[in-house]
Amino acid sequence: MNGAVNALVLSLFEKKVFKFGKFMLKSGIESPIYIDLRLIVSYPELLEQVAELFISIASKNISCKNICGVPYTALPIATCMSIKTKLPMLMRRKEEKKYGTKKLVEGVFNEGDTCLVIEDLVTSGSSTLETVEVLRSVGLKVTDAIVLLEREQGGRENLQKNGVKLHSACTMTQLLTILESKIDQAIMQSIDNFLQNNRLLSATTTSKRRSFEQRAASCSNVMTKRLFQLMETKKTNIAVAIDVTKCDKLIELANQIGPYVCMVKIHVDILEDFDTNFITKLKSMAEKHNFLIMEDRKFADIGHTVKTQFDGGIYHIADWADFVTAHALPGPGLLDGLEEIGLSKNCSCFLIAQMSSKGSLANEEYSQTTASMAMGERKFVSGFISQSRLSDNDTFIYATPGVNLGSEGDCLGQKYITPDEAIMKRGADLIIVGRGITNAPDVTAAAALYKQTAWKAYQLLITHN
């Protein structure tokens, strides 16, 4: 056991930081132990010990340009670290100022800077994630957090799902080992039982679901911001998948549904009569009806190959698509290749985290790994194609395919859900409708109905969430 951690835990015990009895935690469960690390501020020598321990951890594992303490207990720890290391400190506000600059993050930083989060105690990880979300919303990169005490109740796992690696100075198991001779055995047993029965708590942030307009204001990704703003001003959160094989038919359908949608999704490689005139017509239609274009290419290869597929070939996708889709399977090199071309052409990407087809191999672990990969590539990833929300980070857009008001599926494995289920129950921001609209007897009426249904669900969600 680390000697510095041993000495610190014993000092905290002497200062009565650890309390035993029955205590209600923020997560809503009752715990036989409460750890009041706020007392550290009254003991400068303890504060200095904690800061030095954190600096030691950071020097071995982490590279960063800024540090930010989670309000409020971790703020003095971060301040002490900043003074000792000369690293600039940032301060996250609990609430946005209603006057002056109205900043959520105070301090000097550049977009893309890596910020290390400092925390005193982690249970489910909710408080840490709230700070991570705010920092990311202003363009900072957050990949690591240091905590003094990890309660081992799901925080590490929940943070990992959101692209943050947790570095703990001490875990609850280590704490109990250090204090074994100091605590009554009956109390020790009750704490051990509590830990065994509450190993994985889900992390939830306290903030309400924000409107598209509010989320647009927090976005650093140009295309994400544009899509949020378009959905808000046009009052539509539906995209239509036009999967036809003739160019004229696709243009005809785009003209019919254009007034009701924020996006048209196509598969350019299934068009049997593709030529460059088609792209000119499609872009003209998008401008006429104010919608964006997604090429559902599903890139899934090494960076060099997808870069060539994106920019070259007969389709030159990067020259006309606002969004493309990609699988996470090849790893971050795929995003590197796409980003090299896409950023300069104002094109962005939706990563495919989950699919609506029966028997999909995109299990929970794969989906969360996809989400983690996106957290580190925020400049190019606008969101996810998914069946559920993957994190509390609301600067990403969640687009759910396989939505249909009148069918449960087809004979080829497609599974359908309703707009209400996609938005109200699964948390979709944008629903993707295909044959429910394009195969309808009256395409225009169907598009209008889906627009009305989906927008009503969104309004109910942000009003009553």
ABEGO torsion letter per residue (X at the ends): XBAAAAAAAAAAAAAGABBBEBBBBAAGBBBABBBBAAAAAABAAAAAAAAAAAAAAAAAABBBABBBBBOAAAAAAAAAAAAAAGBBBBBBBABBBABEAGBABBEBBBBGBBBBBBBABBBAGAAAAAAAAAAAAAGBBBABBBBABBAGAGAAAAAAAAGBBBBBABBAAAAAAAAAAABBAAAAAAAAAAAAAAABBBBBBABBBBBAAAAAAABABAAAAAAAAAAAAAGBABBBBBBBABAAAAAAAAAAAAAABABBBBBAAABAABBAAAAAAAAAAAAAAGBBBBBBAGBBBBAAAAAAAAABEAAGAAAABABBBBBAAAEAAAAAAAAAAAAAAGBBBBBBABBABBGBABBAAAAAAAAAAAAAAAAABAEBBBABBABABAABBBBBBGBBAABAEBAAGBBBBBAAAAAAAAGBABBBBBAAAAABABAAAAAAAAAAAAAAAAAAAAAAX
